């Protein structure tokens, strides 16, 4: 589990192996640290993220731009809300 930032301003959040509520807690911290209009990509193995991450985005006003699954991995691309 790690937070990675690159020159492209995409923050990659690896929550593989973590279970509810840890992926959402890590996402909450990443959103707070990233600030407004940041793009965050989350990769998870916990199926409950299919429910939890969209609810998190909706509740806090962030844009869930894309959600997809590849095998056992769940991916989410979101943009944090602007100020």
C-alpha positions in Angstrom: 0.0 0.0 0.0 1.5 3.2 -1.1 0.7 6.7 -2.5 2.6 7.6 -5.6 2.6 10.9 -7.4 4.1 11.6 -10.8 4.8 14.6 -13.0 1.4 14.1 -14.7 -0.3 15.0 -11.4 -2.0 11.6 -11.2 -1.9 10.2 -7.7 -1.9 6.4 -7.6 -3.2 4.9 -4.4 -2.5 1.1 -3.9 -4.9 -0.4 -1.4 -4.4 -4.0 -2.6 -4.8 -6.5 0.3 -6.7 -4.0 2.5 -10.3 -4.5 3.6 -13.1 -2.2 4.6 -12.8 0.5 5.9 -9.0 0.8 5.1 -9.2 1.6 1.4 -11.7 4.4 1.9 -9.7 5.8 4.9 -6.6 5.9 2.7 -8.5 7.5 -0.1 -9.9 10.1 2.4 -6.3 11.0 3.5 -5.1 11.1 -0.2 -7.9 13.5 -1.1 -7.1 15.8 1.8 -3.4 15.8 0.9 -4.0 16.3 -2.8 -6.2 19.3 -2.7 -8.7 20.5 -5.2 -9.0 19.2 -8.8 -6.5 16.4 -8.3 -6.8 13.1 -10.1 -6.5 10.0 -8.0 -6.4 6.4 -9.3 -7.2 3.7 -6.7 -6.5 0.0 -7.1 -8.1 -2.3 -4.6 -8.8 -6.0 -4.1 -11.7 -5.6 -1.7 -15.1 -6.0 -3.5 -16.8 -3.7 -1.0 -15.0 -0.8 -2.7 -17.5 -1.2 -5.5 -20.1 0.2 -3.0 -17.9 2.3 -0.7 -15.9 4.4 -3.2 -18.8 5.6 -5.2 -20.7 6.5 -2.0 -17.6 8.3 -0.7 -17.4 10.4 -3.9 -21.1 11.2 -4.0 -21.2 12.1 -0.3 -18.2 14.4 -0.4 -18.8 15.9 -3.9 -15.8 14.3 -5.8 -16.2 13.1 -9.4 -15.9 9.4 -9.9 -14.7 9.6 -13.5 -14.3 5.8 -14.2 -14.6 2.5 -12.3 -13.6 -0.8 -13.8 -12.5 -4.3 -12.9 -9.6 -6.4 -14.3 -9.6 -9.9 -12.8 -9.4 -9.6 -9.1 -8.5 -5.9 -9.1 -10.9 -3.0 -8.8 -9.9 0.4 -10.3 -11.3 3.8 -9.7 -10.3 7.1 -11.2 -11.7 10.2 -9.5 -11.2 14.0 -9.5 -11.4 15.8 -6.2 -13.9 18.6 -6.0 -12.7 22.1 -6.8 -12.7 24.8 -4.2 
